[in-house]
Amino acid sequence: MKISIISPCSASTIIKYGIKNWPIWQCEPSNFPWTYQDKETCLIIQGEAIIKTSGETYKIRSGDLVIFPEGLVCTWEVSKTIKKHYRFGD
């Protein structure tokens, strides 16, 4: 399973999907395992993290639109406090 990253996310995409109306999640620097029970689309507002899956390593940062597929098992390594708008499902 692969993570999709669109960098940088355009203003038109943010408007088209109403991203600024999505909930916000924030996390201080930390490491933790995570399994996605549903597809998640998120816009990184601030911060940086490394996401490690069984076969890939991804770096996400402010301005990235990230899509995590349903069923993905990964480890988050948050190096700078992450703040993101997010939405589960399609």
C-alpha atoms as a printed R data frame, in Angstrom:
   type eleno elety resid chain resno       x      y      z
1  ATOM     1    CA   MET     A     1   0.000  0.000  0.000
2  ATOM     2    CA   LYS     A     2   1.289  3.405 -0.928
3  ATOM     3    CA   ILE     A     3   0.716  6.828  0.570
4  ATOM     4    CA   SER     A     4  -0.103  9.552 -1.965
5  ATOM     5    CA   ILE     A     5   1.427 13.004 -1.421
6  ATOM     6    CA   ILE     A     6   0.556 16.089 -3.466
7  ATOM     7    CA   SER     A     7   3.069 18.822 -2.716
8  ATOM     8    CA   PRO     A     8   2.309 21.605 -2.555
9  ATOM     9    CA   CYS     A     9  -1.463 21.416 -2.423
10 ATOM    10    CA   SER     A    10  -3.013 24.165 -4.555
11 ATOM    11    CA   ALA     A    11  -5.424 26.775 -3.244
12 ATOM    12    CA   SER     A    12  -7.977 25.621 -5.826
13 ATOM    13    CA   THR     A    13  -7.848 22.059 -4.423
14 ATOM    14    CA   ILE     A    14  -8.336 23.384 -0.880
15 ATOM    15    CA   ILE     A    15 -11.405 25.339 -2.020
16 ATOM    16    CA   LYS     A    16 -12.773 22.540 -4.238
17 ATOM    17    CA   TYR     A    17 -12.845 20.000 -1.380
18 ATOM    18    CA   GLY     A    18 -13.733 22.464  1.408
19 ATOM    19    CA   ILE     A    19 -10.624 21.375  3.308
20 ATOM    20    CA   LYS     A    20 -10.613 24.385  5.636
21 ATOM    21    CA   ASN     A    21 -13.957 23.158  7.009
22 ATOM    22    CA   TRP     A    22 -12.539 19.733  7.959
23 ATOM    23    CA   PRO     A    23 -11.650 19.001 11.615
24 ATOM    24    CA   ILE     A    24  -8.124 19.709 12.862
25 ATOM    25    CA   TRP     A    25  -5.811 17.223 14.604
26 ATOM    26    CA   GLN     A    26  -2.542 18.151 16.272
27 ATOM    27    CA   CYS     A    27   0.336 16.070 17.663
28 ATOM    28    CA   GLU     A    28   3.522 17.056 19.484
29 ATOM    29    CA   PRO     A    29   6.847 15.433 18.487
30 ATOM    30    CA   SER     A    30   6.527 11.708 19.193
31 ATOM    31    CA   ASN     A    31   6.703  8.218 17.656
32 ATOM    32    CA   PHE     A    32   3.696  5.894 17.477
33 ATOM    33    CA   PRO     A    33   2.284  2.995 15.418
34 ATOM    34    CA   TRP     A    34  -0.958  3.547 13.508
35 ATOM    35    CA   THR     A    35  -3.359  1.453 11.433
36 ATOM    36    CA   TYR     A    36  -5.840  3.186  9.122
37 ATOM    37    CA   GLN     A    37  -9.285  1.618  9.485
38 ATOM    38    CA   ASP     A    38 -10.566  3.907  6.714
39 ATOM    39    CA   LYS     A    39  -9.035  6.040  3.970
40 ATOM    40    CA   GLU     A    40  -7.802  9.390  5.317
41 ATOM    41    CA   THR     A    41  -7.167 12.544  3.300
42 ATOM    42    CA   CYS     A    42  -5.390 15.347  5.133
43 ATOM    43    CA   LEU     A    43  -3.759 18.705  4.526
44 ATOM    44    CA   ILE     A    44  -0.677 19.341  6.652
45 ATOM    45    CA   ILE     A    45  -1.036 22.875  8.037
46 ATOM    46    CA   GLN     A    46   2.230 22.874  9.959
47 ATOM    47    CA   GLY     A    47   5.014 20.562 11.053
48 ATOM    48    CA   GLU     A    48   6.927 17.570  9.717
49 ATOM    49    CA   ALA     A    49   6.842 13.821 10.143
50 ATOM    50    CA   ILE     A    50   8.334 10.660  8.695
51 ATOM    51    CA   ILE     A    51   5.805  7.921  7.968
52 ATOM    52    CA   LYS     A    52   7.272  4.410  7.739
53 ATOM    53    CA   THR     A    53   5.410  1.480  6.202
54 ATOM    54    CA   SER     A    54   6.682 -2.056  5.708
55 ATOM    55    CA   GLY     A    55   8.308 -1.097  2.416
56 ATOM    56    CA   GLU     A    56   8.510  2.701  2.144
57 ATOM    57    CA   THR     A    57   9.445  5.844  4.058
58 ATOM    58    CA   TYR     A    58   7.628  9.122  3.377
59 ATOM    59    CA   LYS     A    59   8.354 12.649  4.604
60 ATOM    60    CA   ILE     A    60   5.332 14.909  4.999
61 ATOM    61    CA   ARG     A    61   5.418 18.625  5.778
62 ATOM    62    CA   SER     A    62   3.391 21.801  5.776
63 ATOM    63    CA   GLY     A    63   1.505 22.303  2.502
64 ATOM    64    CA   ASP     A    64   1.264 18.602  1.606
65 ATOM    65    CA   LEU     A    65  -2.049 16.940  0.772
66 ATOM    66    CA   VAL     A    66  -1.655 13.339  1.946
67 ATOM    67    CA   ILE     A    67  -3.877 10.329  1.259
68 ATOM    68    CA   PHE     A    68  -3.485  7.284  3.519
69 ATOM    69    CA   PRO     A    69  -5.212  4.154  2.129
70 ATOM    70    CA   GLU     A    70  -7.578  2.031  4.200
71 ATOM    71    CA   GLY     A    71  -5.725 -0.821  5.912
72 ATOM    72    CA   LEU     A    72  -2.323  0.895  5.906
73 ATOM    73    CA   VAL     A    73  -0.113 -0.067  8.857
74 ATOM    74    CA   CYS     A    74   2.623  2.467  9.600
75 ATOM    75    CA   THR     A    75   4.705  4.255 12.199
76 ATOM    76    CA   TRP     A    76   4.574  8.022 12.612
77 ATOM    77    CA   GLU     A    77   7.787  9.807 13.642
78 ATOM    78    CA   VAL     A    78   6.704 13.395 14.308
79 ATOM    79    CA   SER     A    79   9.779 15.663 14.376
80 ATOM    80    CA   LYS     A    80   7.977 19.037 14.410
81 ATOM    81    CA   THR     A    81   4.491 19.461 15.875
82 ATOM    82    CA   ILE     A    82   1.980 18.343 13.228
83 ATOM    83    CA   LYS     A    83  -1.293 20.176 12.701
84 ATOM    84    CA   LYS     A    84  -3.595 18.961  9.944
85 ATOM    85    CA   HIS     A    85  -7.088 19.189  8.514
86 ATOM    86    CA   TYR     A    86  -8.398 15.646  7.962
87 ATOM    87    CA   ARG     A    87 -11.293 13.657  6.569
88 ATOM    88    CA   PHE     A    88 -11.999  9.913  6.677
89 ATOM    89    CA   GLY     A    89 -13.697  8.040  3.821
90 ATOM    90    CA   ASP     A    90 -14.133  9.184  0.236
